Amino acid sequence: MDAAEPVRMHVLWFPDWPLRAALGAAPPHPPTALVHGGVVTACTESARAHGVRVGQRRRLAQSRMPSLRMLPHDPSQDERAFLPVLRLIEEHAPGVHLLRPGLAALRSRGISRYHGGEEGAAAALRGILAEAGYAETRIGVADGMFTAELAARATTAEHAWSVIPSREARAFLAPLPLQVLGEPELADLLRRLGITTLGEFAALETTAVRERFGEHGARLHALTRGADSRPLTPRPPDPQLAREAAFETPLGQSDQIAFAVRQTADAVMLALADASVVCTEVRIDLTDDDGAVSSRTWLHPTCFDEGDLVDRVRWQLEALAAESARAAQSGEDADAAHAFRGIVAVRIVPVAVDDAAHHQIGLFGSGTDERLHHAVSRVQTMLGHMAVTTAAVSGGRLLADRQVMTPWGERPVMERDPAQPWPGSLPDPLPAEIFVPLRPVRVTDAEGAAVVIGERGEMPHPPALIDDSEVIGWAGPWPVHEHRWDAARSRSGHRFQLLDAQHRAWLVLHSDDGWWAEGRYR
């Protein structure tokens, strides 16, 4: 491999891409972190300046910066947001290869010939992307994707591209630490052997590395020597599935607009059929007469048909109308009440597709699940998008936090990972009925005075009444504490289980502002 002509690569890196996808704006970003499973998966540069790092636990990150904004990380959103960038690159340099959202690669040969050299090609790509709003793009040019990516990461805002000359990859990689390999266990083992840089690892004999670390270790060893033999698989061009309906006169009624886009929905379905695919996720863009665009992505438990697409357009319009009405009543934004009064264009963009063969009706009917879906979708069409919801269990301590209700057909987004430990959470069996919001109740002692709980959980007088029912049995208290380090989000209290004279079992919570019923057992 070393003797062969190395494959020159352009790698385009978009720093902090998950943050850009989540916030929908170009950097600089306010201090923000994305969290998945209670662990920070991405953070802005302003957050890193305060000590927040990827891999930290949520609590540690908040202790470093109490004002840090936390958002759930949705990897699928990263991919959806990066697709327009890939299409833009493909318009000027066909054959782009997606490494991961925020990182793409392409062969240098064609685009470098067109622009008169590798550096000219990098400057041209950077200019195209900056003009489109991606001024943060960094570009590395080197032998192989591994070296080119590290070259891109070594750039600065002032020097947005770096070109490593041919056959000099090993010299460029030599001083870099082992951590850039992304293999912490191997890096730790080599460090204990006295090897701390890629150059020192590359100096080891290939046969000895393979015998000690296996094929995976030999593969990493080849990367440190600049011998990146990974094949480049260009991303296949997307079929033109999106369709748009434009109106000469702005339309203001949701039913009127829904009727007008029926032909557009039919055109989308015909394009999907020609490509032998079905749509499982769609984005609908509504453009008003001021040029503002409202976009929303909709999911489907099976696949969309023409009627489903029209329903989503109508539901999105109704949600906009409701939001404008609430803004007008509250007076928070005088312009919000007039937003999207006239729609001039509706664009339907399939975001995720699947092979149509996976969604063919069975030989003996569509089955129970399909009939159930059609029945529930019909109810949802008549009553509205939020009329039919499905429940999922999230992580959390209070029961209201653990209950996530998602509209039928949507993918639930878990802000709290249920697989993580939640000290203070209630073990099974859980109450059959949960009160959202919490229901205020009166819990008094035998003298009719409110039962109070001390800071250490002591209770001078036991509960005797809940509202007007006698308490014949009780258990507790169990302390619940959350976000003690954040005064704005801090919650503390004590839980009890009470059994009244009607043999109804209650789960109640005592806090500084009184007694609250969380749920009721049946």
VOFIMAR-370607 format. One record per residue (C-alpha): residue number from 1; residue in one letter; z, y, x. Coordinates in steps of 0.2 Angstrom, whole numbers, plus 2048, in hexadecimal, padded with zeros to 3 digits. Example, Ala and Ser with C-alpha at 12.3 -4.5 7.8 and 13.67 -1.06 7.14 Angstrom:
(rec 1; 'a'; (827; 7EA; 83E))
(rec 2; 's'; (824; 7FB; 844))
//
This chain:
(rec 1; 'm'; (800; 800; 800))
(rec 2; 'd'; (804; 80C; 80E))
(rec 3; 'a'; (7F3; 80A; 816))
(rec 4; 'a'; (7EA; 80D; 806))
(rec 5; 'e'; (7E5; 81E; 800))
(rec 6; 'p'; (7F4; 825; 7F6))
(rec 7; 'v'; (7F1; 82A; 7E4))
(rec 8; 'r'; (7F4; 83D; 7E2))
(rec 9; 'm'; (7FE; 842; 7D3))
(rec 10; 'h'; (802; 852; 7C9))
(rec 11; 'v'; (813; 850; 7C1))
(rec 12; 'l'; (818; 85E; 7B4))
(rec 13; 'w'; (82A; 860; 7B1))
(rec 14; 'f'; (832; 86A; 7A3))
(rec 15; 'p'; (844; 86D; 7A8))
(rec 16; 'd'; (851; 86A; 79A))
(rec 17; 'w'; (844; 864; 78E))
(rec 18; 'p'; (851; 85C; 781))
(rec 19; 'l'; (859; 86D; 780))
(rec 20; 'r'; (848; 876; 77C))
(rec 21; 'a'; (844; 869; 76F))
(rec 22; 'a'; (855; 86A; 767))
(rec 23; 'l'; (856; 87D; 767))
(rec 24; 'g'; (843; 880; 764))
(rec 25; 'a'; (843; 88F; 770))
(rec 26; 'a'; (83E; 892; 782))
(rec 27; 'p'; (84C; 894; 790))
(rec 28; 'p'; (857; 89C; 794))
(rec 29; 'h'; (862; 894; 787))
(rec 30; 'p'; (874; 898; 782))
(rec 31; 'p'; (882; 88C; 788))
(rec 32; 't'; (87D; 87C; 77F))
(rec 33; 'a'; (87F; 869; 782))
(rec 34; 'l'; (877; 85A; 779))
(rec 35; 'v'; (883; 84C; 775))
(rec 36; 'h'; (880; 83A; 771))
(rec 37; 'g'; (88E; 82D; 76F))
(rec 38; 'g'; (89B; 83A; 775))
(rec 39; 'v'; (892; 83D; 786))
(rec 40; 'v'; (888; 84C; 78B))
(rec 41; 't'; (876; 847; 78D))
(rec 42; 'a'; (86E; 858; 791))
(rec 43; 'c'; (875; 86A; 794))
(rec 44; 't'; (86E; 87B; 797))
(rec 45; 'e'; (86F; 884; 7A8))
(rec 46; 's'; (87B; 890; 7A0))
(rec 47; 'a'; (887; 882; 79C))
(rec 48; 'r'; (885; 87A; 7AD))
(rec 49; 'a'; (88A; 88A; 7B5))
(rec 50; 'h'; (89B; 887; 7AC))
(rec 51; 'g'; (89D; 875; 7B3))
(rec 52; 'v'; (895; 86B; 7A5))
(rec 53; 'r'; (88B; 85C; 7AB))
(rec 54; 'v'; (881; 84F; 7A4))
(rec 55; 'g'; (88B; 83F; 7A2))
(rec 56; 'q'; (89B; 848; 79E))
(rec 57; 'r'; (8A6; 843; 78F))
(rec 58; 'r'; (8A5; 84F; 781))
(rec 59; 'r'; (8B7; 854; 783))
(rec 60; 'l'; (8B6; 857; 795))
(rec 61; 'a'; (8A6; 862; 792))
(rec 62; 'q'; (8AF; 86D; 785))
(rec 63; 's'; (8BE; 86F; 791))
(rec 64; 'r'; (8B3; 876; 79E))
(rec 65; 'm'; (8AB; 882; 791))
(rec 66; 'p'; (8B4; 883; 780))
(rec 67; 's'; (8A6; 88E; 779))
(rec 68; 'l'; (899; 881; 77D))
(rec 69; 'r'; (88D; 87D; 76F))
(rec 70; 'm'; (88C; 86B; 76B))
(rec 71; 'l'; (87D; 863; 763))
(rec 72; 'p'; (878; 851; 75F))
(rec 73; 'h'; (86A; 84A; 76A))
(rec 74; 'd'; (85B; 843; 761))
(rec 75; 'p'; (84F; 83B; 76E))
(rec 76; 's'; (841; 839; 761))
(rec 77; 'q'; (842; 84C; 75F))
(rec 78; 'd'; (83F; 84E; 772))
(rec 79; 'e'; (82F; 843; 770))
(rec 80; 'r'; (829; 84C; 760))
(rec 81; 'a'; (82B; 85D; 769))
(rec 82; 'f'; (822; 858; 778))
(rec 83; 'l'; (812; 851; 770))
(rec 84; 'p'; (80A; 863; 76E))
(rec 85; 'v'; (80D; 865; 780))
(rec 86; 'l'; (804; 855; 785))
(rec 87; 'r'; (7F6; 85A; 77A))
(rec 88; 'l'; (7F5; 86B; 782))
(rec 89; 'i'; (7F4; 863; 793))
(rec 90; 'e'; (7E7; 856; 78D))
(rec 91; 'e'; (7DC; 865; 788))
(rec 92; 'h'; (7DA; 86A; 79A))
(rec 93; 'a'; (7DE; 85A; 7A4))
(rec 94; 'p'; (7DA; 84A; 79A))
(rec 95; 'g'; (7E3; 83A; 79F))
(rec 96; 'v'; (7F5; 841; 79E))
(rec 97; 'h'; (803; 834; 7A0))
(rec 98; 'l'; (813; 836; 797))
(rec 99; 'l'; (822; 831; 7A2))
(rec 100; 'r'; (82F; 837; 795))
(rec 101; 'p'; (831; 846; 78A))
(rec 102; 'g'; (831; 855; 796))
(rec 103; 'l'; (828; 84C; 7A4))
(rec 104; 'a'; (815; 848; 7A5))
(rec 105; 'a'; (809; 843; 7B3))
(rec 106; 'l'; (7F7; 842; 7B6))
(rec 107; 'r'; (7EB; 83E; 7C4))
(rec 108; 's'; (7E7; 84C; 7D0))
(rec 109; 'r'; (7D5; 848; 7D4))
(rec 110; 'g'; (7CC; 84E; 7C5))
(rec 111; 'i'; (7D5; 85E; 7C2))
(rec 112; 's'; (7D7; 863; 7D4))
(rec 113; 'r'; (7C4; 862; 7D6))
(rec 114; 'y'; (7C1; 86D; 7C7))
(rec 115; 'h'; (7CE; 87A; 7CD))
(rec 116; 'g'; (7C9; 879; 7E0))
(rec 117; 'g'; (7D8; 870; 7E6))
(rec 118; 'e'; (7E9; 869; 7E2))
(rec 119; 'e'; (7F3; 87A; 7E3))
(rec 120; 'g'; (7E5; 882; 7D8))
(rec 121; 'a'; (7E7; 875; 7CB))
(rec 122; 'a'; (7FA; 877; 7CB))
(rec 123; 'a'; (7F8; 88A; 7C9))
(rec 124; 'a'; (7EC; 888; 7BB))
(rec 125; 'l'; (7F7; 87B; 7B1))
(rec 126; 'r'; (806; 886; 7B4))
(rec 127; 'g'; (7FC; 895; 7AD))
(rec 128; 'i'; (7F6; 88C; 79E))
(rec 129; 'l'; (807; 886; 799))
(rec 130; 'a'; (810; 896; 79D))
(rec 131; 'e'; (803; 89F; 791))
(rec 132; 'a'; (808; 892; 784))
(rec 133; 'g'; (81A; 896; 785))
(rec 134; 'y'; (820; 889; 792))
(rec 135; 'a'; (823; 895; 7A1))
(rec 136; 'e'; (831; 88A; 7A7))
(rec 137; 't'; (824; 87C; 7AC))
(rec 138; 'r'; (826; 875; 7BE))
(rec 139; 'i'; (818; 86B; 7C7))
(rec 140; 'g'; (819; 85F; 7D5))
(rec 141; 'v'; (80A; 858; 7DF))
(rec 142; 'a'; (80C; 849; 7EA))
(rec 143; 'd'; (807; 837; 7EE))
(rec 144; 'g'; (80D; 82E; 7DE))
(rec 145; 'm'; (817; 832; 7CF))
(rec 146; 'f'; (829; 830; 7D7))
(rec 147; 't'; (826; 83C; 7E5))
(rec 148; 'a'; (81C; 849; 7DA))
(rec 149; 'e'; (82B; 849; 7CE))
(rec 150; 'l'; (837; 84D; 7DB))
(rec 151; 'a'; (82C; 85A; 7E2))
(rec 152; 'a'; (82B; 862; 7D1))
(rec 153; 'r'; (83E; 862; 7D0))
(rec 154; 'a'; (83F; 86A; 7E1))
(rec 155; 't'; (836; 879; 7DB))
(rec 156; 't'; (83E; 88A; 7D5))
(rec 157; 'a'; (839; 897; 7C8))
(rec 158; 'e'; (831; 8A2; 7D5))
(rec 159; 'h'; (827; 893; 7DC))
(rec 160; 'a'; (823; 889; 7CD))
(rec 161; 'w'; (818; 87B; 7D6))
(rec 162; 's'; (81A; 872; 7E6))
(rec 163; 'v'; (80C; 868; 7EF))
(rec 164; 'i'; (811; 85A; 7FC))
(rec 165; 'p'; (802; 856; 807))
(rec 166; 's'; (7FB; 845; 807))
(rec 167; 'r'; (804; 837; 811))
(rec 168; 'e'; (813; 843; 813))
(rec 169; 'a'; (81D; 83C; 804))
(rec 170; 'r'; (829; 832; 80F))
(rec 171; 'a'; (82D; 842; 81A))
(rec 172; 'f'; (830; 84C; 80A))
(rec 173; 'l'; (83C; 83E; 802))
(rec 174; 'a'; (845; 83A; 812))
(rec 175; 'p'; (853; 847; 811))
(rec 176; 'l'; (856; 845; 7FE))
(rec 177; 'p'; (866; 83C; 7F8))
(rec 178; 'l'; (866; 82A; 7F1))
(rec 179; 'q'; (86B; 831; 7E0))
(rec 180; 'v'; (859; 836; 7DC))
(rec 181; 'l'; (855; 824; 7DA))
(rec 182; 'g'; (85F; 824; 7CA))
(rec 183; 'e'; (868; 814; 7CF))
(rec 184; 'p'; (87A; 818; 7D1))
(rec 185; 'e'; (880; 806; 7D5))
(rec 186; 'l'; (873; 804; 7E3))
(rec 187; 'a'; (877; 816; 7EA))
(rec 188; 'd'; (88A; 812; 7EA))
(rec 189; 'l'; (887; 801; 7F4))
(rec 190; 'l'; (87B; 809; 800))
(rec 191; 'r'; (887; 818; 803))
(rec 192; 'r'; (895; 80B; 808))
(rec 193; 'l'; (889; 804; 814))
(rec 194; 'g'; (887; 815; 81C))
(rec 195; 'i'; (876; 819; 814))
(rec 196; 't'; (875; 82A; 80B))
(rec 197; 't'; (863; 830; 80A))
(rec 198; 'l'; (852; 829; 805))
(rec 199; 'g'; (84C; 82A; 817))
(rec 200; 'e'; (85A; 81F; 81D))
(rec 201; 'f'; (857; 812; 80F))
(rec 202; 'a'; (844; 813; 813))
(rec 203; 'a'; (848; 80F; 825))
(rec 204; 'l'; (84E; 7FE; 821))
(rec 205; 'e'; (843; 7EF; 823))
(rec 206; 't'; (83A; 7EA; 813))
(rec 207; 't'; (83D; 7D8; 814))
(rec 208; 'a'; (850; 7DA; 816))
(rec 209; 'v'; (850; 7E6; 807))
(rec 210; 'r'; (847; 7D9; 7FC))
(rec 211; 'e'; (853; 7CB; 802))
(rec 212; 'r'; (863; 7D6; 7FF))
(rec 213; 'f'; (85E; 7E0; 7EF))
(rec 214; 'g'; (850; 7D6; 7E7))
(rec 215; 'e'; (83F; 7DC; 7E0))
(rec 216; 'h'; (847; 7EB; 7D8))
(rec 217; 'g'; (84F; 7F1; 7E8))
(rec 218; 'a'; (83F; 7EE; 7F1))
(rec 219; 'r'; (836; 7F8; 7E4))
(rec 220; 'l'; (842; 807; 7E7))
(rec 221; 'h'; (840; 805; 7F9))
(rec 222; 'a'; (82D; 807; 7F8))
(rec 223; 'l'; (830; 817; 7EE))
(rec 224; 't'; (83A; 81E; 7FC))
(rec 225; 'r'; (82C; 81B; 808))
(rec 226; 'g'; (820; 824; 7FD))
(rec 227; 'a'; (817; 814; 7F7))
(rec 228; 'd'; (817; 817; 7E4))
(rec 229; 's'; (80B; 80A; 7DD))
(rec 230; 'r'; (80F; 80C; 7CA))
(rec 231; 'p'; (7FF; 80C; 7C0))
(rec 232; 'l'; (7FB; 81C; 7B6))
(rec 233; 't'; (7F8; 818; 7A4))
(rec 234; 'p'; (7F0; 827; 79C))
(rec 235; 'r'; (7F6; 82B; 78A))
(rec 236; 'p'; (7E9; 827; 77D))
(rec 237; 'p'; (7E2; 835; 773))
(rec 238; 'd'; (7EA; 838; 762))
(rec 239; 'p'; (7DE; 836; 753))
(rec 240; 'q'; (7DC; 846; 749))
(rec 241; 'l'; (7E8; 842; 73B))
(rec 242; 'a'; (7EE; 853; 736))
(rec 243; 'r'; (7E7; 85D; 728))
(rec 244; 'e'; (7EA; 86E; 722))
(rec 245; 'a'; (7E8; 877; 711))
(rec 246; 'a'; (7E5; 88A; 712))
(rec 247; 'f'; (7E6; 896; 703))
(rec 248; 'e'; (7DC; 8A6; 701))
(rec 249; 't'; (7EA; 8AD; 6F6))
(rec 250; 'p'; (7FC; 8AA; 6FA))
(rec 251; 'l'; (804; 89D; 6EE))
(rec 252; 'g'; (816; 89F; 6E9))
(rec 253; 'q'; (81A; 890; 6DD))
(rec 254; 's'; (81F; 880; 6E4))
(rec 255; 'd'; (816; 876; 6D7))
(rec 256; 'q'; (806; 880; 6D9))
(rec 257; 'i'; (806; 87D; 6EC))
(rec 258; 'a'; (80A; 86B; 6EA))
(rec 259; 'f'; (7FB; 869; 6DE))
(rec 260; 'a'; (7F0; 873; 6EB))
(rec 261; 'v'; (7F4; 867; 6F9))
(rec 262; 'r'; (7F0; 857; 6F0))
(rec 263; 'q'; (7DF; 856; 6F8))
(rec 264; 't'; (7E6; 85A; 709))
(rec 265; 'a'; (7F2; 84B; 707))
(rec 266; 'd'; (7E4; 840; 702))
(rec 267; 'a'; (7DA; 846; 711))
(rec 268; 'v'; (7E9; 841; 71C))
(rec 269; 'm'; (7EA; 830; 714))
(rec 270; 'l'; (7D7; 82D; 717))
(rec 271; 'a'; (7D9; 832; 729))
(rec 272; 'l'; (7E7; 826; 72B))
(rec 273; 'a'; (7DD; 818; 723))
(rec 274; 'd'; (7CE; 81B; 72F))
(rec 275; 'a'; (7DA; 819; 73E))
(rec 276; 's'; (7E2; 809; 736))
(rec 277; 'v'; (7F3; 811; 736))
(rec 278; 'v'; (800; 816; 72A))
(rec 279; 'c'; (80C; 825; 72C))
(rec 280; 't'; (81F; 823; 72D))
(rec 281; 'e'; (824; 834; 732))
(rec 282; 'v'; (81B; 845; 72D))
(rec 283; 'r'; (81D; 857; 732))
(rec 284; 'i'; (819; 864; 725))
(rec 285; 'd'; (816; 876; 72A))
(rec 286; 'l'; (816; 884; 71D))
(rec 287; 't'; (80F; 895; 722))
(rec 288; 'd'; (813; 8A4; 718))
(rec 289; 'd'; (809; 8B4; 716))
(rec 290; 'd'; (813; 8BC; 724))
(rec 291; 'g'; (80E; 8AF; 730))
(rec 292; 'a'; (81F; 8A6; 731))
(rec 293; 'v'; (81F; 893; 732))
(rec 294; 's'; (82C; 887; 72A))
(rec 295; 's'; (82A; 876; 732))
(rec 296; 'r'; (834; 866; 72C))
(rec 297; 't'; (832; 854; 731))
(rec 298; 'w'; (834; 847; 724))
(rec 299; 'l'; (837; 834; 726))
(rec 300; 'h'; (832; 826; 71A))
(rec 301; 'p'; (83A; 815; 719))
(rec 302; 't'; (829; 80C; 719))
(rec 303; 'c'; (81A; 817; 719))
(rec 304; 'f'; (813; 827; 710))
(rec 305; 'd'; (806; 827; 702))
(rec 306; 'e'; (7FE; 836; 6FB))
(rec 307; 'g'; (80B; 839; 6EE))
(rec 308; 'd'; (819; 838; 6FB))
(rec 309; 'l'; (811; 846; 705))
(rec 310; 'v'; (80F; 851; 6F6))
(rec 311; 'd'; (821; 84E; 6F2))
(rec 312; 'r'; (827; 853; 703))
(rec 313; 'v'; (81D; 863; 702))
(rec 314; 'r'; (825; 868; 6F2))
(rec 315; 'w'; (837; 863; 6F8))
(rec 316; 'q'; (835; 86E; 707))
(rec 317; 'l'; (82F; 87D; 6FC))
(rec 318; 'e'; (83E; 87A; 6F1))
(rec 319; 'a'; (84A; 87A; 6FF))
(rec 320; 'l'; (842; 88A; 706))
(rec 321; 'a'; (844; 892; 6F5))
(rec 322; 'a'; (856; 88D; 6F3))
(rec 323; 'e'; (85A; 893; 705))
(rec 324; 's'; (852; 8A4; 701))
(rec 325; 'a'; (85C; 8A5; 6F1))
(rec 326; 'r'; (86D; 8A1; 6FA))
(rec 327; 'a'; (869; 8AE; 707))
(rec 328; 'a'; (865; 8BB; 6F9))
(rec 329; 'q'; (875; 8B8; 6F0))
(rec 330; 's'; (880; 8B9; 700))
(rec 331; 'g'; (877; 8C8; 706))
(rec 332; 'e'; (878; 8C1; 718))
(rec 333; 'd'; (865; 8C4; 71C))
(rec 334; 'a'; (85C; 8D0; 711))
(rec 335; 'd'; (84B; 8C9; 717))
(rec 336; 'a'; (84F; 8B7; 714))
(rec 337; 'a'; (84E; 8B9; 701))
(rec 338; 'h'; (83C; 8BE; 703))
(rec 339; 'a'; (837; 8B1; 710))
(rec 340; 'f'; (829; 8A4; 70B))
(rec 341; 'r'; (826; 8AC; 6FA))
(rec 342; 'g'; (813; 8AA; 6FD))
(rec 343; 'i'; (80C; 89B; 706))
(rec 344; 'v'; (7FB; 89C; 70E))
(rec 345; 'a'; (7F9; 88B; 717))
(rec 346; 'v'; (801; 87A; 717))
(rec 347; 'r'; (7FE; 86E; 725))
(rec 348; 'i'; (802; 85C; 724))
(rec 349; 'v'; (804; 854; 736))
(rec 350; 'p'; (808; 841; 737))
(rec 351; 'v'; (815; 840; 745))
(rec 352; 'a'; (818; 82D; 746))
(rec 353; 'v'; (80B; 81F; 741))
(rec 354; 'd'; (80C; 80D; 740))
(rec 355; 'd'; (7FF; 7FF; 73F))
(rec 356; 'a'; (7F9; 7FD; 72D))
(rec 357; 'a'; (7FA; 7EA; 72F))
(rec 358; 'h'; (80D; 7EB; 730))
(rec 359; 'h'; (80D; 7F3; 71E))
(rec 360; 'q'; (801; 7E9; 714))
(rec 361; 'i'; (807; 7E3; 703))
(rec 362; 'g'; (80C; 7D0; 703))
(rec 363; 'l'; (801; 7C3; 6FB))
(rec 364; 'f'; (80E; 7C0; 6EE))
(rec 365; 'g'; (813; 7D2; 6EA))
(rec 366; 's'; (81B; 7E0; 6F4))
(rec 367; 'g'; (82D; 7D8; 6F3))
(rec 368; 't'; (83E; 7DF; 6EE))
(rec 369; 'd'; (840; 7EC; 6FB))
(rec 370; 'e'; (82F; 7F4; 6F7))
(rec 371; 'r'; (833; 7F4; 6E5))
(rec 372; 'l'; (844; 7FC; 6E8))
(rec 373; 'h'; (83C; 809; 6F3))
(rec 374; 'h'; (82F; 80E; 6E6))
(rec 375; 'a'; (83D; 80F; 6D8))
(rec 376; 'v'; (849; 81A; 6E3))
(rec 377; 's'; (83A; 825; 6E9))
(rec 378; 'r'; (836; 828; 6D7))
(rec 379; 'v'; (848; 82E; 6D3))
(rec 380; 'q'; (847; 839; 6E2))
(rec 381; 't'; (837; 840; 6DD))
(rec 382; 'm'; (83E; 845; 6CC))
(rec 383; 'l'; (84F; 84B; 6D1))
(rec 384; 'g'; (84C; 852; 6E3))
(rec 385; 'h'; (84D; 84D; 6F5))
(rec 386; 'm'; (860; 84D; 6F6))
(rec 387; 'a'; (862; 844; 6E5))
(rec 388; 'v'; (862; 833; 6ED))
(rec 389; 't'; (86C; 830; 6FD))
(rec 390; 't'; (871; 821; 708))
(rec 391; 'a'; (882; 820; 711))
(rec 392; 'a'; (885; 81C; 723))
(rec 393; 'v'; (895; 81B; 72D))
(rec 394; 's'; (897; 827; 73B))
(rec 395; 'g'; (8A5; 829; 748))
(rec 396; 'g'; (8B4; 834; 744))
(rec 397; 'r'; (8C6; 835; 73F))
(rec 398; 'l'; (8C6; 83C; 72E))
(rec 399; 'l'; (8BD; 832; 721))
(rec 400; 'a'; (8B2; 840; 71C))
(rec 401; 'd'; (8AC; 841; 72E))
(rec 402; 'r'; (8A7; 82F; 72E))
(rec 403; 'q'; (89C; 830; 71E))
(rec 404; 'v'; (88A; 835; 721))
(rec 405; 'm'; (87F; 837; 712))
(rec 406; 't'; (86D; 838; 716))
(rec 407; 'p'; (85E; 83B; 709))
(rec 408; 'w'; (855; 82B; 705))
(rec 409; 'g'; (847; 828; 712))
(rec 410; 'e'; (84F; 833; 720))
(rec 411; 'r'; (856; 82C; 730))
(rec 412; 'p'; (869; 82F; 731))
(rec 413; 'v'; (86E; 83A; 740))
(rec 414; 'm'; (87F; 835; 747))
(rec 415; 'e'; (889; 844; 74F))
(rec 416; 'r'; (897; 838; 753))
(rec 417; 'd'; (894; 827; 75A))
(rec 418; 'p'; (89D; 81A; 74F))
(rec 419; 'a'; (89D; 80E; 75E))
(rec 420; 'q'; (8A9; 819; 768))
(rec 421; 'p'; (8BC; 819; 767))
(rec 422; 'w'; (8C3; 825; 75B))
(rec 423; 'p'; (8D6; 826; 75E))
(rec 424; 'g'; (8DF; 82A; 74D))
(rec 425; 's'; (8D1; 823; 742))
(rec 426; 'l'; (8D5; 818; 733))
(rec 427; 'p'; (8D3; 806; 736))
(rec 428; 'd'; (8CC; 7FA; 729))
(rec 429; 'p'; (8CD; 7F8; 71A))
(rec 430; 'l'; (8C7; 80A; 716))
(rec 431; 'p'; (8CA; 812; 705))
(rec 432; 'a'; (8BC; 80E; 6F8))
(rec 433; 'e'; (8BB; 820; 6F2))
(rec 434; 'i'; (8BA; 82F; 6FE))
(rec 435; 'f'; (8BD; 841; 6F9))
(rec 436; 'v'; (8B1; 84D; 700))
(rec 437; 'p'; (8B7; 85B; 702))
(rec 438; 'l'; (8C9; 855; 703))
(rec 439; 'r'; (8D3; 856; 6F2))
(rec 440; 'p'; (8E3; 860; 6F2))
(rec 441; 'v'; (8F2; 857; 6EC))
(rec 442; 'r'; (905; 85A; 6EA))
(rec 443; 'v'; (911; 84E; 6F3))
(rec 444; 't'; (923; 852; 6F0))
(rec 445; 'd'; (934; 849; 6F3))
(rec 446; 'a'; (941; 844; 6E6))
(rec 447; 'e'; (947; 855; 6E4))
(rec 448; 'g'; (936; 85C; 6E0))
(rec 449; 'a'; (934; 865; 6F1))
(rec 450; 'a'; (924; 864; 6FB))
(rec 451; 'v'; (925; 856; 709))
(rec 452; 'v'; (924; 85D; 71A))
(rec 453; 'i'; (920; 855; 72B))
(rec 454; 'g'; (927; 85B; 73B))
(rec 455; 'e'; (91D; 85D; 74B))
(rec 456; 'r'; (923; 84D; 751))
(rec 457; 'g'; (91F; 844; 741))
(rec 458; 'e'; (931; 844; 73A))
(rec 459; 'm'; (933; 844; 727))
(rec 460; 'p'; (944; 84A; 720))
(rec 461; 'h'; (940; 844; 70F))
(rec 462; 'p'; (934; 836; 70A))
(rec 463; 'p'; (926; 839; 6FD))
(rec 464; 'a'; (92B; 835; 6EB))
(rec 465; 'l'; (91D; 83D; 6E0))
(rec 466; 'i'; (90A; 83F; 6E3))
(rec 467; 'd'; (905; 84C; 6D6))
(rec 468; 'd'; (90E; 846; 6C7))
(rec 469; 's'; (90E; 833; 6CB))
(rec 470; 'e'; (91D; 82B; 6D3))
(rec 471; 'v'; (91B; 824; 6E4))
(rec 472; 'i'; (921; 812; 6E5))
(rec 473; 'g'; (91B; 80E; 6F7))
(rec 474; 'w'; (915; 817; 706))
(rec 475; 'a'; (911; 815; 718))
(rec 476; 'g'; (90F; 821; 727))
(rec 477; 'p'; (90E; 82E; 72E))
(rec 478; 'w'; (900; 82B; 73A))
(rec 479; 'p'; (8FB; 83B; 744))
(rec 480; 'v'; (8E9; 841; 745))
(rec 481; 'h'; (8E5; 84E; 752))
(rec 482; 'e'; (8D3; 855; 756))
(rec 483; 'h'; (8CD; 863; 762))
(rec 484; 'r'; (8DE; 869; 768))
(rec 485; 'w'; (8D5; 873; 776))
(rec 486; 'd'; (8CB; 87D; 769))
(rec 487; 'a'; (8D4; 888; 75D))
(rec 488; 'a'; (8C5; 88A; 752))
(rec 489; 'r'; (8C3; 878; 74F))
(rec 490; 's'; (8D4; 871; 752))
(rec 491; 'r'; (8DA; 865; 744))
(rec 492; 's'; (8EB; 85D; 743))
(rec 493; 'g'; (8F5; 853; 736))
(rec 494; 'h'; (8FD; 843; 731))
(rec 495; 'r'; (8F6; 836; 725))
(rec 496; 'f'; (900; 82C; 718))
(rec 497; 'q'; (8FB; 81E; 70C))
(rec 498; 'l'; (904; 820; 6FC))
(rec 499; 'l'; (905; 814; 6ED))
(rec 500; 'd'; (909; 81C; 6DC))
(rec 501; 'a'; (910; 814; 6CC))
(rec 502; 'q'; (8FE; 811; 6C5))
(rec 503; 'h'; (8FB; 806; 6D5))
(rec 504; 'r'; (8EF; 812; 6DC))
(rec 505; 'a'; (8EF; 812; 6EF))
(rec 506; 'w'; (8EB; 823; 6F7))
(rec 507; 'l'; (8E7; 829; 708))
(rec 508; 'v'; (8EE; 83A; 70A))
(rec 509; 'l'; (8EF; 846; 719))
(rec 510; 'h'; (8FC; 853; 71C))
(rec 511; 's'; (8F7; 863; 726))
(rec 512; 'd'; (8FD; 874; 729))
(rec 513; 'd'; (8F5; 87A; 719))
(rec 514; 'g'; (8FC; 86C; 70D))
(rec 515; 'w'; (8F8; 85B; 707))
(rec 516; 'w'; (8E7; 854; 704))
(rec 517; 'a'; (8E0; 844; 6FD))
(rec 518; 'e'; (8D3; 83C; 709))
(rec 519; 'g'; (8CF; 82D; 6FE))
(rec 520; 'r'; (8D5; 820; 6F2))
(rec 521; 'y'; (8D6; 80D; 6F3))
(rec 522; 'r'; (8D0; 802; 6E5))
//
